[in-house]
Amino acid sequence: MRNPSLIFCLLAVSLTSQASIQPEMRNPEEHRLIAPVSQERLQNEQCGLATYYDYGHITANGEDFNPKDLTAAHVSIPFDAWVTVIDQHTGAFVEVRINDRGPWIDEHIIDLTPAGMRAIDPKNVSDIRMVCIYWDEVG
């Protein structure tokens, strides 16, 4: 005969372990304690999706695209601005320099090189990451 208490306990443990597999979204306020984001950069914040792009071309500022560089594309942040990109699931962050334009897809706020994406997602879990970005005004 089956023991209902044992079955209930096993089910509870199973559900609890499954719930812990899903990463929790962190509050952007928590990231300010983790990543080195200056007070000036906190005034310039944008949250959304980050993707990566990996194809050889000339970037919008005239540089050769290099997938090993920590550079990125953004629609409007000035060229040569340094941006802190913080993964909202893990808190991992990377500093990248804007040298290209894009992405041109709704909800996507930044395109990273493979090196930039690897810095915030070293296990290559996903091609798209939820991030917040912070930058200084240039000029």
Secondary structure, DSSP 8 states (H G I E B T S, - for coil): ---HHHHHHHHHHHHHHHHHHS-----HHHHHHHS---HHHHTSEEEEEEEE-----B-TTS-B--TTS-EEE-SSS-TT-EEEEEETTT--EEEEEEEE----STTEEEEE-HHHHHHH-TT---SEEEEEEEE----
